[in-house]
Amino acid sequence: MSILVVIPARGGSKGIPRKNLRKLGNLPLIGYSINNALNSKHDLDVYVSSDDEEILSISEQLGAKLHPRSKKLAEDQTTLDPVIFEAYEFAKQAEGKQYDLIVTLQPTSPLLSSNAIDRALDKMIESRNIDTIISAVESTHLTWSKNEKGFYPNYTERVNRQQLTPVYKETGGFLITRSSIITEKNRIGDKVELFELQGKESIDIDTYEDWNLCEYYLKKKNILFVLTGNKTVGLGHVYNTLILANEILNHNVSFLVDKDSELAFQKIKSSNYSVRIQSNEDIIDDIETFNPDVVINDCLDTKQSYIMSLKEKNIHVINIEDLGEGAKYADLVINAIYPEKVKQLNHYYGPDYFCARDEFLLLPQKVISSNVNKVLITFGGVDPNNLTKKSLEAIYSFCIERNIKITVILGLGYQKVDTLSKFEKVVIKENVSNIAVEMLDADICFTSAGRTTYELALVGTPSIVLAQNARELTHFFADEANGFVSLGLGEEVESGEILVAFEGLLKDPNKRRFMHDKMKNNNIREGKSKVVQLIKRHIENEN
């Protein structure tokens, strides 16, 4: 079929003066409609119809053909029908051909895609009985009208929107009609189909608010978190990235977990984020399917080859808690837990960059009691070495004899609940949603050397730390200087050592107050806002 596209672009726009030539992103507004038409899979003749010499000149530079519109069709009250008809007659003569379809493509719908136009054209070509296709968007609501007597409803019964008869409004994006229909006064035949657009593609710029909304969408990027979370490494990466994702509101956020991270998948899914599990041998192949602008890795140490593969695809790379070789090649590295021996450009590390959940920032001030009445045991989402059981075995009898309550909080991935059955007087809670309150109520806490130590520092609860593995031993925060009693690698600590450390704290309220003060002196409350600002700056400035 021979298809003509006419882009009407009057120079005298009133709502936003010189609208069609104003830069939106990197292009004049009219450039988006010209590009959409030129990028169609169909062979389209693309004409811009205008009375304005500057619009015509810019349009020609952008690849369009020109129809110099007559002045009589450039008035405020002129409708599009005669404009399109005049351009149609002009193009027929200029191209020496008879057109089958005429597409009116408005320059005020810059977020419309070539794909949408092509699908509408396909439908028109396949369905010969359709005279006209008009772009539209569903706009079903309880509506009212007004006459000389006042306002009256356009409905008979107040029901939920889903129960109303669907109503559609034209977006102005495009109107496709057959040449047998078009006249100087009409472009719409008897058989009309509406082509429903979704979301940003339906925006038609009439006001500055519309313009700002389009700018927002053009700046919006695809952000992909790639992470690990399983029974071996725990779920700290998952909780950390969820905190960050909740702060990224102006971009599309998705998650990808590696093939061994079913546990992470389930946790992220429960938070209603878009998440997938690695399905290809090379996770790079999975990442490509997301078409990300930015990848944020929180998956332990990365390799140089992995990071370089991302950067070769023009993906901006941000790494969290990465001590691997790949960290040297990332655009931004944030490391709240592990020390870095050599300071590198765009690497930020230390307690100042810990991301705390809001529940820890809104707590009341903790008061250290002279007596110990409640002990909390929490070893993260997985506790692979069952340090929960080890701690209980060390202090259970001592606490029960002294009426000290013990609360155990088990994470989502803890698999050894049956080993705790003999501790009958312990309160066991699983997958607690607000652990901050539990920490606040406790007088002493047992935990591992991960992110939980930062949370305890925010609360100010004196704590005894047993590391889960050798990697956790490198966490520089869980030590005496920051208010913790660190006993080293949990598997190697004897029960007697645990009890001695516990008794020492229990009998010395001054030491517990000293630990509390040390914890509260750490400047970690502002960590999340610092990290979010760093990430947003890199997202918005990435090339």
N, C-alpha and C positions, 0 to 999 in steps of 0.2 A: 504493500500500500504506500501511496505518497502521503506523507504527513507533514503538515505545516505547524510550527509553534510560533505563536505571537506573544511577545512579552510587552504589555502596555506599560509605559513608564513616563507619565506626565511630569513636566518640570515644576509645576506650580503646586506641589503638595503643601497643605496648610497645617495639618496636625503636627508633623515634624518637618520643618522647612528643609528642602533639598534632600529629602529622605533617601531617594533612590541612589544618590551618590555618596552618602555618608558611609564611613568605614564601619563595618561590623566585623570585629575580629580583624582578619587580614585582607578583607575584600570590601569594595563598595557593595552596598546592599544588592544592587542589581546583578552583581557578579555571581551570586548563589543560584539564581534562576537560570542564568546563561550556562553556568557549569552543569547544572542538573540536566538541561536539555542536550548539551553537547556530549555528556557522558552516557546518554541513553543507549541501550543496545539496538534501538531502532535507528534507521537512517532518517534523521529529522532535519528539515530546513528551519533554522532558528532565526527569527526576525525580532528586533526590538523596534517598537513603534513609539516615537516620541516627537514632541514639538521642540525639544530642548537640544541645542547643538552640543553642549557638554556631555549630556547623557548619550547622545548618538556617538560621539567621539570615543568615550570610555567603553561603550558597548562594543564598538568595532575592534578596539584593542583587546577586548576579552574574547573575541572570536565570533560575535554575532553579526548577522547581516542587518541592514538598516532600512526602516521605513520612515521617512520624514513625514510625520503626521501633519495634516492640514490644520491651520490655526483654528478653524471653526470647530474642530473636534478636540480642542484642548481647554475648553471652558469647564468651570467647576461643575456645572449642571449636566455636562455631557455623560451619557451612559456608555458602557463598553460595547454594546452591540454595533453601532455604526463604526467605532474605532477598529474593531476586529474585522468587520466586513471590508473596510477600506484597505487594511493591511493584507487581507486575503486576496483581494482583487489586484493589489500591487505586486504581491509575490507570484501570483499566477503568471502575470505578464513578464516579470523579471526572470523567473525560472523556466518559463515556457512549458509548464506542466499543469495538469488538472489534479487537484488534491482530493484525497478520499476523506481524510480527517483533518480537522483544525483544532489545535490545542491552545486555549488561552491559559498562559502560565503567568501568574502574578508575581512580581518581584518582592512582594511583601510577605512571602512565606519562605524565608531563607533556610529553614530547617527541614523542609520537605526533601525527600530523597529521590534520586534517579530511579531507585528500585520501585518506589510507590508509583511513580509516573509510568514506568514500564509495565507494571502489573495492571494498571488501569487501561493502558493501551492494548495489552494482550486480551483483556476481557472484551474490549470494543471490537477488536479484530475477529475474535472467535465467535462473538454473539452478534450476528448481523441484524437481529431484531431490535437491538438497543440503539436508540437515536443519540442519546446524550449521557455522559457520565460526569458527575459533579463531585468534587471532594467535599467531605462533610465530617463532622464529629458529633458523637452522641451528646446530647445536652438535656437529658431527662430530669426534670425537677418539678416541684409543685410551683406553678406559675400563676400570675395574676394579670389581668388587663384593666384598662380604665376607660370609662365613658363619661358622659356628662353628669351621671348620677354618682360617680365615684369608682372605687376599685371593686372588682368581682373576680372570683377564682376561675381558673381554666380547668377545673376538675370537679367531679361530683362527690368524691370521697377522699379524705386524707389518708393516704396509705404510704408505705415505705416506697422509696424511689424505684426499687426493683420491681414493684408491682404495678407501676405506671406504664402506660403505652409509650414505647420509646419515641423520643423526639430528637431530630437531627438538625443541626444548623450548618450552612455552607461555611467552609473555611476560607474561601477565596483562593485557595492554592491552585487549583486547576479546574477547567471545564473543557471536556472533549466532546466535539459534535461532528456529525457527518456533513460533508459539503452540500448534500441535498437539503439540509435543514437551514443552513446559515443564510440570513438576509440582513439587510441594513437595520432591521428592527428586531431580530430574533436569532438566538443560537440554541434554543431548547426545543427538542422534538416531543412527540407524544409519549414515547417510551423512554423514561428516564431512570437511570440507576445511580444510586449514591455509593461512592467509594469511601468507606469509613477509614479515617486516619486516627492514629493513636498518639497520645502524649505530645511531645515537642513538635512533631510534624504538622500538627493542626494549628500551630500558632500563626496568627496573621497580624502583622505589625500595623497598628493604628495609632498607638500612644507611646509615650516614653516608657511607660511601665512594660508594654509589650517588648520594646527594644531591650530593656534591661533584662527581661526574662530570656530573650534569645542570647544575649551576651553570657548569661549564667550557663546556659546549656552548651555554648561553644567552648567555655572554659572547663566544663565538666569532663573529668578523665576517668578511665577505668583503672581502679586500684585493685591489685590482686595480692592477698596475703598468702604466702606459701609457708606451711609449717608442719611440725612434727608434734605428735602427742600420743603416747601409748603407755603401756604398763612399765616399760623400761625407763623412759626419760621423763615420765610424768606429764602433767597437764599445765605446767606453769606457762609454757609458750602459748597455749590456747587462751588462758585467762588474760595474759598480757596483751595479746593481739585483739581480743574482744574489747578490752578497755580502749585501745587506740581506734578500733573501727567505730566505736560508738561516738567518737569525737570527730570523725570525718563525715560531715553532713553534706558537703557540696559536690561529692563525686560518687560514682558507682563503685561499690565495694563488694568483692567476692572473695571466697576462700578456696584454696586447694591444699589438701593434705596428702602426704605421701602414702604409698600403698600399705604401709604397716601401721597406719594411724586411724583405725576404725573408731577408737575411743574419742579421738579429737573430732572426727566427723560427727559423731552423735552429739557431742557437747555443742558444737557450732550450729548444727541443725536445730537444736532445741532453742537457740537464740534467734531463730528465724532469718539467719543470713543465708545467702546463696553459697553452697559449698559442694565440692566434688572430691572424690578420691582418685588419686593417680591411677590411670588405666593403661598408660603406655610404658614400655620398658624405660624410656628416657623421659623424665618428668618435663623436660623442655618442650616435648611434643604436646603435653597436656597444657602447659602454660600458654602456648601459642593459640590454643582454641579460645582463650579468654580475650585475645587481642588487647593485652594490658598496656597502658602507658607507663605504669609504675608497678614494680614488684617489690613487696616488703617481705623479706625472708626472716622467719624466726624458727629456724630448723637446725640449730646447733652449728657446728663449724662448716663453712662452705669451701668448695674447691675453686681454684682459679678458673678452671675450664668452664664450670657452671656459670660463674658471674660473667665471664667474657662472652659466653654464648648468648646471655640475655642482652648484653650491651651491643653485640653485633646486630641485634634485631631492633636497635634504637629504643630499648626499654630502660627506663631510669631505675636504678637499683638501690634499695635501702635495706640494710641488714641490722637485725637486733641480736644482741648477745652472741656475736660471732668472733671467735678467735682463730678461725681458719685462714688459709692462704687467700681465699677469695675476698676476705674483708678489705684487703689492700686495694682492690679494684672496684669496690662499691662506691656509689656516689655519696652515701651517708651511712655511718655506722653509729649506733647508739648502744651503749653497754653499761647498764646500771650495776651489774653484779660482778663481772670479772675485771681484774686489773689489767691495764695495758702497759707494757714496759716502755714502749716507744710512742710518743705522742705523734699522731698523724693528722693530716688535714682532713677536716670533716668527720673526725672521730670524736665522739663525746662519751665520756664514761664517768662512773662514780654515782654515789647516792643522790646527787642532784638531778639525776635523770631516771629515777624510779617512777613508774606510773601507778599511782594508787587509785583504787576504786573510790567513788564518792562516799560510800558507807564509812570509810575510814577517816574521811575529812570532816564529817559532820558529827563525830562523837563528842560527848561532853568530856570535860577534863577528868582523867582518872586520879583517884586518891589511893595512895598505898596504905593498906591497913597494917596495923601492928601484928595481927594474927593472919595465918593462912587458913582459909576456910574452903577454898575451891581451887582445884588443879585442872588445867586443860591440856589434853594431849591431841596434837594434830600434826600429822606428817604428810600433808599434801594430798593430791588427787589419787595417787597410786600406792605410795609406801611399799616399794618392791622388796625391801629387806625386812618388812614387818617390824619396824622400830616401835610401832604402837604397842605390840605385844611385849617387846623387850622392856620398854619403859614401865608398863603396867606390872610386869613381874618384879621389877626393882622396888616400886613404891607402894604397891597395892596394900599389902598387909599393914605397913606403917601408917598409911592414910586411914584405913578402916578402923584401926585401933584408936585413932585420934579424931574420929568423926569428920575427917576431911573429905569433901565430895570430889569425885573424879568424873569429868566429862570427856568423852572421846568423840572426836569428829572424824568421820571416815569420808574419804573422797569418792568421786564417781568411779574410779578404777580400782578401788581396794577389793581384793578377792579372797581375803582370809578371815572373814567375819567369824567363822566357826572356831578359830583359834582363841577367840576372846570369850567364849561361853563360860569359862570357869570363873571369870571376874564378875560375879553375880551382882555386885552392888555398884557397878559402874554404869553411868548413863551414857548410852551409845547413840549418837546422832549421825545420820548418813546424808551426804550431799547437802549440807546446810547452805541456805541462800544468803544469810547475813551473819557471817562468822565474826564480824567486827564486834558485835554485841557480846558474843561468847568470850572473846579475848578481853573485852573491857571488864566483864564480870569475874574473870579468873584472877587469882593472886600470883600464880606461877604457871608458866606454860612450858611444855616440851614440844620441840619442833625440829625440822631438818634445816639445812643451811641455805635454802632457796629464797624465793621472793617473800615467803611468809615472814622472814626476819624483818623485812622492811615494814610490813603491815604491823607487826608487833611493836616495832619502834614508834610508829605513828600512834599506837594506842598507849604505849609505855608500860607494858606488862613484863616484869622480870622473866627471863626465859633461859632455858637450858637447851643447847643445840647439839644434836647428833647428826653428822653429815651422812647422806645416803650413799655417796660414792666419792671416788678420788676427785672428780671434777668439782663437786660441791666444796671440797676442802680448799679450793682456790678462791672461793667467794670471799672477798675481803671484808665484807660488812659484819659478818656474824662473829665478832670477837669482843674481847673485854673493853677495848677502846670505845666501842659503840653501845656498851651496856649489856653484853651477853656473856653467859658462861658456856664456852665451847669445849666439848669433850672429845672432839675429833671424829674419826670415822666410826659410825654407829656400830658396825659389825664387830669392831675390835674392842669396844668399851665393855668392861665387866659390869655386872649388875651392881656390885658393891660400889663402884665408882659413881654410878648414877645416883644411888641412894645417898652417898656422902655429899655429893654436890647439892642434892635436893634438901637434905637436912641443913646444910650450911646456909642456904637461902631462907629456909623456913624459920630458923632460929635467930636470924639477923635482919630485923626490919630496916635498920639503917643501910645495910648493904643493898636491900631491895629498893630503897628510896634513891640511893646513889645510882643504881642501874637505871631506874626510871628516868632520872634527870639526864643521864648520858644519852638515853634513847631519844628523849624529847629535844635534845640540843642539836640533833641532826637536821639539816635543812633539806628535808625530802617532801614536804607538803606541796611545794610548787613544781615538783618534778614532772608531773603529767603535762601541765601547761607548757613547760619548756620543750618537752619532746613533741607535743602536738604542733607547736609553732615551728620547730625544726622541720618536721615532716611536711607540713602544709607549705612551707617556704620552698622546699625542694620539689614538691608536687607541682606547684604553680609556676616555678621558674624552670622546670625541666624542658629540654629542647625536643 
